């Protein structure tokens, strides 16, 4: 946000104290913490310098508290590309050398998923402050091991759930929890793309190293790389975790040797009967991505920065006349039962969650710039300096990761999965 006051950006839901009470991880974003750390820097290293690692390096250039002194990758082209962001940073090919360096106080882990747990646990045990990309780990059991290592340490741990620091999502959740859209009766989320999700491979022996997202040993594909973000939104809105789930996943389109589904569908069941439905495919992009929280008085769509009330103003002029004519026409047709009225989606322009504004280029904007990634990384750097943990952030990331991985288990076993008691941890964002 170019150092703008985060809480002023969120708007008139309440003061910073109210926001921190509702979303306690924001304690690391207060103006007091920003002032405290303004003249401080943390020496950090990025472990894993592929596409996501370079995205974070791009953002770290904007953060005054970040002093990137190390870059680590086993793939030399990625390492050299990362040096374009921080030319003076030392290069490493073994993450253990990074952890052995006492001058490095914090690490950002953006490796393939199967390495998240071992590197995160080793980093915490080495006394480093840790940022790890989502998902937390490759298996539910490894997620639990990471959580236990975190609890046993005195270190900071952040997981890459940027929506927790996205102003429009924070304001949307404030509105939902204040009752703006009424009682939640359903949640729907989806992420649609149309590409093969492959990266170019210079030689065949590097296929699994570069395209690790497509192979079960290293990733659960759409489940861990996409759905974890959106499952967290459902839990955040509901302020609880699902009790059970069912799921289906198939290779429908990209039959090219990959091992993970390109088409997934899940249903998560909450204790009050509300369902969260999730879909993702990568052979059609028409709907894009969104989370839709349905209440009996309205619908919240935070990715689009919009909300919609159930009752809208009558259509003006000719549209209202056409609507009246159509209804009279159908009312005169005898059917088996009451007169039929079409229940198509309402024409409803909705309201903006964040204020409508202009970008620096003068183009129209539908809300706050960015997706929370810069705010998330800024908060991590500040926490790495102060040693203050982001309350509830790890728990939110833990449950979204485990729920995605349990869906993989439901797909493989073709049965309903109940959330295992042995994987439950205290969830602080309860009603």
C-alpha positions as CSV (number, residue, x, y, z in Angstrom):
1,X,0.0,0.0,0.0
2,X,3.0,2.3,-0.5
3,X,3.2,2.7,3.3
4,X,-0.3,4.0,3.6
5,X,-2.0,3.4,7.0
6,X,-3.5,0.0,6.7
7,X,-6.3,0.6,9.1
8,X,-7.4,3.8,7.4
9,X,-7.5,1.9,4.2
10,X,-9.9,-0.7,5.6
11,X,-12.3,2.1,6.5
12,X,-15.1,2.8,8.9
13,X,-15.8,-0.7,10.3
14,X,-14.1,0.5,13.5
15,X,-10.8,1.6,15.0
16,X,-7.6,-0.4,14.9
17,X,-8.4,-1.9,18.3
18,X,-11.7,-3.4,17.0
19,X,-10.0,-4.8,13.9
20,X,-7.2,-6.3,15.9
21,X,-9.7,-7.9,18.3
22,X,-11.5,-9.5,15.4
23,X,-8.4,-10.3,13.3
24,X,-5.6,-10.6,15.8
25,X,-2.8,-11.2,13.3
26,X,-3.1,-7.5,12.3
27,X,-1.3,-6.6,15.5
28,X,1.9,-6.8,13.4
29,X,0.5,-4.1,11.0
30,X,-0.2,-1.3,13.5
31,X,1.4,2.1,13.1
32,X,3.2,1.5,16.5
33,X,4.9,-1.6,15.1
34,X,5.7,0.2,11.9
35,X,7.3,3.1,13.8
36,X,9.2,0.7,16.1
37,X,10.8,-1.2,13.2
38,X,11.1,1.8,10.7
39,X,14.9,2.1,11.2
40,X,15.5,-1.6,11.7
41,X,16.4,-4.3,9.1
42,X,16.3,-8.1,9.2
43,X,18.9,-10.2,7.4
44,X,16.9,-12.8,5.5
45,X,17.4,-15.4,2.9
46,X,15.0,-16.8,0.3
47,X,15.1,-20.6,-0.1
48,X,13.6,-21.5,-3.4
49,X,13.9,-18.9,-6.2
50,X,11.5,-20.2,-8.8
51,X,8.4,-18.2,-9.9
52,X,6.9,-17.7,-6.4
53,X,10.3,-17.0,-4.9
54,X,11.0,-14.3,-7.4
55,X,7.5,-12.8,-6.9
56,X,8.4,-12.4,-3.2
57,X,11.8,-11.0,-4.1
58,X,10.1,-8.4,-6.2
59,X,8.0,-7.4,-3.3
60,X,10.8,-7.5,-0.8
61,X,12.5,-4.7,-2.8
62,X,9.7,-2.4,-1.6
63,X,10.0,-3.3,2.1
64,X,12.4,-1.1,4.0
65,X,12.9,-3.6,6.9
66,X,14.0,-6.4,4.5
67,X,17.7,-7.0,3.9
68,X,18.0,-9.9,1.6
69,X,21.5,-11.4,2.1
70,X,21.0,-14.9,0.8
71,X,19.5,-16.8,-2.1
72,X,19.3,-20.5,-2.2
73,X,18.3,-22.9,-5.0
74,X,19.5,-26.2,-6.5
75,X,18.6,-25.0,-10.0
76,X,21.2,-22.5,-11.2
77,X,19.1,-20.6,-13.8
78,X,16.5,-19.7,-11.1
79,X,19.3,-18.7,-8.7
80,X,20.8,-16.4,-11.4
81,X,17.4,-14.9,-12.2
82,X,16.9,-14.1,-8.5
83,X,20.2,-12.3,-8.3
84,X,18.7,-9.6,-10.6
85,X,16.6,-8.5,-7.6
86,X,19.4,-8.5,-5.0
87,X,22.8,-8.7,-6.8
88,X,24.8,-8.5,-3.6
89,X,23.1,-11.5,-1.9
90,X,25.2,-14.6,-1.5
91,X,24.1,-17.7,-3.5
92,X,23.6,-21.1,-1.9
93,X,22.8,-24.5,-3.3
94,X,22.1,-26.2,0.1
95,X,19.5,-24.8,2.5
96,X,21.4,-26.3,5.4
97,X,24.3,-23.8,4.8
98,X,21.7,-21.0,5.0
99,X,20.4,-22.3,8.4
100,X,24.0,-22.6,9.7
101,X,24.8,-19.0,9.0
102,X,24.2,-17.0,12.2
103,X,24.1,-13.7,10.3
104,X,20.8,-14.8,8.7
105,X,18.0,-14.2,11.1
106,X,15.0,-15.1,8.9
107,X,14.1,-17.3,5.9
108,X,11.4,-17.2,3.2
109,X,10.7,-20.8,2.0
110,X,9.3,-21.0,-1.5
111,X,10.4,-24.5,-2.5
112,X,8.3,-27.3,-3.9
113,X,5.6,-28.3,-1.5
114,X,7.1,-31.6,-0.3
115,X,10.1,-29.7,1.1
116,X,8.0,-27.2,3.1
117,X,7.8,-29.4,6.3
118,X,11.4,-30.5,6.6
119,X,12.9,-27.1,5.8
120,X,10.4,-25.2,8.0
121,X,11.0,-27.5,11.0
122,X,14.8,-27.3,10.5
123,X,14.6,-23.5,10.3
124,X,12.5,-23.2,13.5
125,X,14.9,-25.5,15.3
126,X,17.9,-23.5,14.1
127,X,16.3,-20.4,15.6
128,X,15.3,-18.6,12.4
129,X,12.2,-16.6,11.9
130,X,10.3,-18.4,9.2
131,X,7.9,-17.5,6.3
132,X,6.8,-20.5,4.4
133,X,4.5,-20.5,1.3
134,X,1.2,-22.4,1.4
135,X,0.3,-25.1,1.7
136,X,1.9,-25.8,5.0
137,X,3.1,-29.3,4.1
138,X,2.5,-32.2,1.7
139,X,0.5,-34.4,4.1
140,X,-1.9,-33.7,7.0
141,X,0.4,-35.4,9.4
142,X,3.4,-33.2,8.3
143,X,1.2,-30.1,8.7
144,X,0.7,-31.3,12.3
145,X,4.4,-31.8,12.8
146,X,5.1,-28.3,11.5
147,X,2.5,-26.9,13.9
148,X,4.0,-28.8,16.8
149,X,7.5,-27.5,15.9
150,X,6.2,-24.0,15.8
151,X,4.5,-24.3,19.2
152,X,7.7,-25.8,20.7
153,X,9.8,-22.9,19.5
154,X,10.0,-19.3,20.4
155,X,10.1,-18.3,16.7
156,X,7.8,-16.4,14.4
157,X,6.1,-18.5,11.7
158,X,4.1,-17.0,8.8
159,X,2.4,-19.1,6.1
160,X,1.6,-17.5,2.7
161,X,-2.1,-16.8,3.1
162,X,-2.1,-13.2,1.7
163,X,-5.9,-12.8,1.9
164,X,-5.6,-12.4,5.6
165,X,-3.8,-9.1,4.9
166,X,-5.9,-8.0,2.0
167,X,-7.9,-4.9,3.0
168,X,-11.0,-5.8,0.9
169,X,-11.2,-9.3,2.5
170,X,-10.7,-7.9,6.0
171,X,-13.5,-5.4,5.4
172,X,-15.7,-8.0,3.8
173,X,-15.3,-10.3,6.8
174,X,-16.0,-7.4,9.2
175,X,-19.3,-6.9,7.3
176,X,-20.2,-10.5,7.3
177,X,-19.5,-11.0,11.0
178,X,-21.5,-7.8,11.7
179,X,-24.5,-9.4,10.0
180,X,-24.7,-7.3,6.9
181,X,-25.7,-10.2,4.6
182,X,-27.7,-12.0,7.3
183,X,-27.4,-15.6,8.3
184,X,-24.9,-17.5,6.2
185,X,-26.6,-20.3,4.4
186,X,-24.0,-21.4,1.9
187,X,-20.4,-20.8,0.6
188,X,-19.2,-21.4,-2.9
189,X,-15.6,-21.0,-4.2
190,X,-14.0,-21.8,-7.5
191,X,-10.8,-21.2,-9.5
192,X,-10.9,-21.8,-13.2
193,X,-8.0,-21.5,-15.7
194,X,-7.4,-22.6,-19.2
195,X,-3.7,-23.7,-19.6
196,X,-1.7,-26.9,-19.1
197,X,0.0,-25.5,-16.0
198,X,3.4,-26.7,-17.3
199,X,6.7,-24.9,-17.2
200,X,9.3,-25.2,-20.0
201,X,11.9,-27.9,-19.4
202,X,15.3,-27.6,-20.9
203,X,16.1,-31.3,-20.6
204,X,13.9,-34.3,-19.8
205,X,15.8,-35.1,-16.6
206,X,14.5,-31.8,-15.1
207,X,10.8,-32.5,-15.8
208,X,9.8,-33.4,-12.2
209,X,12.1,-30.8,-10.7
210,X,10.5,-28.0,-12.7
211,X,7.0,-29.3,-13.1
212,X,6.7,-30.7,-9.5
213,X,3.1,-29.4,-9.2
214,X,2.0,-32.1,-11.6
215,X,3.3,-35.1,-9.6
216,X,1.8,-36.6,-6.5
217,X,5.1,-37.1,-4.7
218,X,5.7,-33.4,-4.6
219,X,2.2,-31.8,-4.7
220,X,-1.5,-32.4,-4.6
221,X,-2.0,-30.1,-7.6
222,X,-5.0,-27.9,-7.6
223,X,-5.8,-28.9,-4.0
224,X,-2.6,-27.5,-2.4
225,X,-1.7,-24.9,-5.0
226,X,-5.1,-23.2,-5.3
227,X,-7.8,-24.4,-3.0
228,X,-6.0,-23.7,0.2
229,X,-6.4,-20.0,-0.2
230,X,-10.2,-20.3,-0.8
231,X,-11.0,-22.9,1.8
232,X,-9.5,-20.5,4.4
233,X,-12.1,-17.9,3.3
234,X,-15.0,-20.3,4.0
235,X,-13.6,-21.0,7.5
236,X,-13.0,-17.3,8.1
237,X,-16.6,-16.4,7.2
238,X,-18.1,-19.3,9.2
239,X,-15.7,-18.9,12.1
240,X,-15.4,-22.7,12.4
241,X,-14.0,-25.7,10.6
242,X,-16.0,-28.3,8.7
243,X,-16.8,-31.6,10.4
244,X,-16.7,-33.7,7.3
245,X,-16.1,-33.6,3.5
246,X,-16.5,-35.5,0.3
247,X,-14.5,-35.0,-2.9
248,X,-14.0,-36.1,-6.5
249,X,-11.0,-35.5,-8.7
250,X,-10.2,-36.7,-12.2
251,X,-7.8,-36.2,-15.1
252,X,-10.3,-35.0,-17.7
253,X,-8.4,-32.9,-20.3
254,X,-4.6,-32.7,-19.8
255,X,-3.7,-36.4,-20.2
256,X,0.0,-35.8,-20.7
257,X,1.6,-38.0,-18.0
258,X,0.7,-35.8,-15.0
259,X,-0.5,-37.5,-11.8
260,X,-2.8,-34.9,-10.2
261,X,-6.4,-34.2,-11.3
262,X,-7.1,-31.3,-13.6
263,X,-10.8,-31.2,-12.5
264,X,-11.8,-31.3,-8.8
265,X,-15.0,-30.8,-6.8
266,X,-15.4,-30.9,-3.0
267,X,-18.2,-30.4,-0.5
268,X,-17.4,-29.4,3.1
269,X,-20.0,-29.8,5.8
270,X,-20.2,-27.5,8.8
271,X,-21.8,-28.4,12.1
272,X,-24.9,-26.3,11.4
273,X,-25.5,-27.9,8.0
274,X,-24.0,-25.2,5.9
275,X,-22.0,-26.5,2.9
276,X,-19.0,-25.0,1.3
277,X,-18.8,-26.2,-2.3
278,X,-15.4,-25.9,-4.1
279,X,-14.6,-26.4,-7.8
280,X,-11.4,-26.0,-9.9
281,X,-10.6,-26.9,-13.5
282,X,-7.8,-25.9,-15.8
283,X,-9.4,-26.3,-19.2
284,X,-11.9,-23.4,-19.1
285,X,-11.5,-19.9,-17.6
286,X,-14.9,-18.3,-18.2
287,X,-15.7,-17.8,-14.5
288,X,-12.2,-17.1,-13.3
289,X,-12.0,-17.2,-9.5
290,X,-14.2,-16.1,-6.6
291,X,-15.5,-16.9,-3.2
292,X,-19.2,-16.4,-2.7
293,X,-20.6,-16.2,0.8
294,X,-24.4,-16.5,0.7
295,X,-26.6,-15.0,3.4
296,X,-30.3,-14.7,3.7
297,X,-30.1,-10.9,3.1
298,X,-27.2,-10.7,0.7
299,X,-24.1,-12.2,-1.0
300,X,-20.4,-11.2,-0.5
301,X,-17.9,-11.7,-3.3
302,X,-14.6,-10.4,-1.9
303,X,-12.4,-11.1,-4.9
304,X,-14.6,-8.9,-7.1
305,X,-14.7,-6.3,-4.2
306,X,-18.6,-6.4,-4.3
307,X,-21.5,-7.4,-2.2
308,X,-25.2,-7.7,-3.2
309,X,-28.4,-7.4,-1.2
310,X,-31.2,-9.8,-2.0
311,X,-33.7,-7.0,-2.4
312,X,-32.8,-4.6,-5.1
313,X,-34.4,-1.4,-6.5
314,X,-37.1,-2.1,-9.2
315,X,-35.8,-2.0,-12.8
316,X,-36.4,1.4,-14.4
317,X,-38.7,2.2,-17.3
318,X,-38.7,-0.2,-20.2
319,X,-37.0,-3.0,-18.4
320,X,-39.7,-3.0,-15.7
321,X,-42.4,-2.9,-18.4
322,X,-40.9,-5.9,-20.3
323,X,-40.6,-7.8,-17.0
324,X,-44.3,-7.1,-16.2
325,X,-45.4,-8.2,-19.7
326,X,-43.4,-11.5,-19.4
327,X,-44.8,-12.3,-16.0
328,X,-48.4,-11.7,-17.3
329,X,-47.7,-13.9,-20.3
330,X,-46.5,-16.8,-18.1
331,X,-49.2,-16.2,-15.5
332,X,-51.8,-17.0,-18.2
333,X,-50.1,-20.4,-19.1
334,X,-51.6,-23.3,-17.2
335,X,-48.9,-25.7,-15.8
336,X,-49.0,-28.6,-13.4
337,X,-49.0,-26.5,-10.3
338,X,-48.7,-22.8,-9.5
339,X,-47.9,-20.2,-12.2
340,X,-44.3,-20.4,-13.2
341,X,-42.0,-17.5,-12.6
342,X,-38.4,-17.7,-14.0
343,X,-35.8,-17.8,-11.2
344,X,-32.8,-16.6,-13.2
345,X,-30.0,-14.7,-11.5
346,X,-31.0,-11.2,-10.6
347,X,-29.7,-8.2,-12.4
348,X,-27.9,-6.5,-9.5
349,X,-24.9,-4.2,-9.8
350,X,-24.1,-4.5,-6.1
351,X,-22.0,-2.3,-3.9
352,X,-18.3,-1.9,-3.5
353,X,-16.6,-3.4,-0.4
354,X,-13.7,-1.0,-0.7
355,X,-14.2,2.5,-2.1
356,X,-14.2,3.0,-5.8
357,X,-11.0,4.9,-6.7
358,X,-8.6,5.8,-9.4
359,X,-5.2,4.1,-10.0
360,X,-2.0,6.0,-10.5
361,X,-2.5,5.6,-14.2
362,X,-6.0,7.2,-14.0
363,X,-7.8,3.9,-14.8
364,X,-10.8,3.0,-12.7
365,X,-10.2,0.7,-9.8
366,X,-12.7,-1.4,-7.8
367,X,-10.8,-1.2,-4.5
368,X,-7.5,-1.4,-2.7
369,X,-4.5,-2.1,-4.8
370,X,-2.8,-5.5,-4.6
371,X,-3.9,-8.8,-3.0
372,X,-2.3,-8.5,0.4
373,X,1.0,-10.0,-0.6
374,X,3.1,-6.9,0.2
375,X,1.3,-6.4,3.5
376,X,1.8,-10.0,4.4
377,X,5.6,-9.9,3.7
378,X,5.9,-6.5,5.4
379,X,4.2,-7.9,8.5
380,X,6.6,-10.9,8.5
381,X,9.7,-8.7,8.3
382,X,8.3,-6.5,11.2
383,X,7.5,-9.6,13.2
384,X,11.0,-11.0,12.5
385,X,12.5,-7.9,14.0
386,X,10.2,-7.7,17.1
387,X,9.8,-11.5,17.6
388,X,6.0,-10.9,18.0
389,X,4.0,-13.8,16.6
390,X,1.0,-13.2,14.3
391,X,-1.8,-14.6,16.5
392,X,-4.1,-17.1,14.7
393,X,-2.4,-16.9,11.4
394,X,-0.7,-20.3,11.7
395,X,-3.9,-21.9,12.8
396,X,-5.8,-20.4,9.8
397,X,-3.2,-21.7,7.4
398,X,-3.0,-25.1,9.2
399,X,-6.7,-25.8,8.8
400,X,-6.9,-24.7,5.2
401,X,-3.9,-26.9,4.3
402,X,-5.2,-29.9,6.2
403,X,-8.7,-29.6,4.7
404,X,-7.3,-29.5,1.2
405,X,-5.2,-32.6,1.9
406,X,-8.1,-34.5,3.4
407,X,-10.0,-33.8,0.2
408,X,-7.2,-35.7,-1.6
409,X,-7.7,-38.6,0.8
410,X,-11.4,-38.5,0.1
411,X,-10.7,-38.7,-3.6
412,X,-8.3,-41.6,-3.3
413,X,-10.5,-43.6,-0.9
414,X,-13.8,-42.6,-2.5
415,X,-15.5,-42.0,0.8
416,X,-16.7,-39.3,3.2
417,X,-13.9,-38.1,5.5
418,X,-14.6,-36.9,9.0
419,X,-12.0,-34.5,10.4
420,X,-9.7,-36.6,12.5
421,X,-9.6,-35.7,16.2
422,X,-5.9,-36.3,16.3
423,X,-5.3,-33.5,13.8
424,X,-7.4,-30.9,15.6
425,X,-5.7,-27.9,17.1
426,X,-7.1,-24.9,19.0
427,X,-8.9,-22.7,16.5
428,X,-8.9,-19.1,17.8
429,X,-11.3,-17.6,15.3
430,X,-14.4,-19.3,16.7
431,X,-17.8,-17.7,17.0
